[in-house]
Amino acid sequence: MALATAYDITQDERYRKLASVCFTWFLGNNSLGMPLYDHKNGGCYDGLHPDRINLNQGAESLISYLLARLALSKILV
């Protein structure tokens, strides 16, 4: 969200690109190569352990995902 705001203010493409890369962490661009967002049930796992995903799907994780997705949707056309 910070990078999306930085892009919105400056229109510097570096911020837009970095925001997009950071968002992909939810989609599997993380140290385990596993998505945290579950497109089948619309939930989001709570985070990563060194060797696996934390299988809890709390509201905080889903809210973080949705806010990041909303922020990114505003700057990607």
C-alpha positions in Angstrom: 0.0 0.0 0.0 2.9 2.4 0.7 4.4 1.7 -2.7 1.0 2.3 -4.4 0.7 5.6 -2.5 4.2 6.6 -3.5 3.4 5.8 -7.1 0.2 7.7 -6.9 2.0 10.8 -5.6 5.1 10.7 -7.8 4.0 8.7 -10.9 7.5 7.0 -10.6 7.2 3.7 -12.4 9.6 2.1 -10.0 7.0 2.3 -7.2 4.3 0.8 -9.4 6.5 -2.1 -10.4 7.7 -2.7 -6.8 4.1 -2.6 -5.6 3.2 -5.3 -8.1 6.1 -7.5 -7.1 5.3 -7.2 -3.4 1.7 -8.1 -4.0 2.8 -11.3 -5.7 4.0 -12.5 -2.3 0.4 -13.5 -1.6 0.3 -15.4 -4.8 3.4 -17.5 -4.3 6.4 -15.2 -4.9 7.7 -15.9 -1.4 10.4 -18.0 0.2 8.3 -21.2 -0.1 7.0 -20.6 -3.5 3.5 -21.2 -2.2 0.4 -19.0 -2.5 -1.2 -17.7 0.7 -4.3 -16.5 -1.0 -6.7 -19.4 -1.7 -8.7 -18.7 -4.8 -11.0 -21.7 -4.1 -12.5 -20.4 -0.9 -11.4 -16.7 -1.0 -9.4 -17.0 2.2 -5.9 -16.1 3.0 -3.5 -18.1 5.1 -1.9 -16.3 8.0 1.8 -16.5 7.0 4.8 -18.7 6.5 6.7 -21.1 8.7 10.2 -22.0 7.7 8.9 -25.1 5.9 5.2 -24.7 5.4 2.3 -22.3 5.2 0.4 -21.5 8.5 -2.9 -23.0 7.7 -4.9 -20.6 9.8 -7.0 -18.2 7.7 -7.7 -15.3 10.0 -9.6 -12.1 9.2 -6.4 -10.0 9.5 -4.7 -11.9 6.7 -7.7 -11.6 4.4 -8.1 -7.9 5.1 -4.4 -7.4 4.4 -4.7 -9.2 1.1 -7.8 -7.3 0.1 -6.4 -3.9 1.0 -3.2 -4.7 -1.0 -5.3 -5.9 -3.9 -7.5 -2.7 -3.8 -4.4 -0.5 -3.6 -2.8 -2.3 -6.5 -5.9 -2.2 -8.7 -6.0 1.6 -8.4 -2.5 1.9 -10.0 -2.5 -0.9 -12.5 -4.4 -0.2 -15.7 
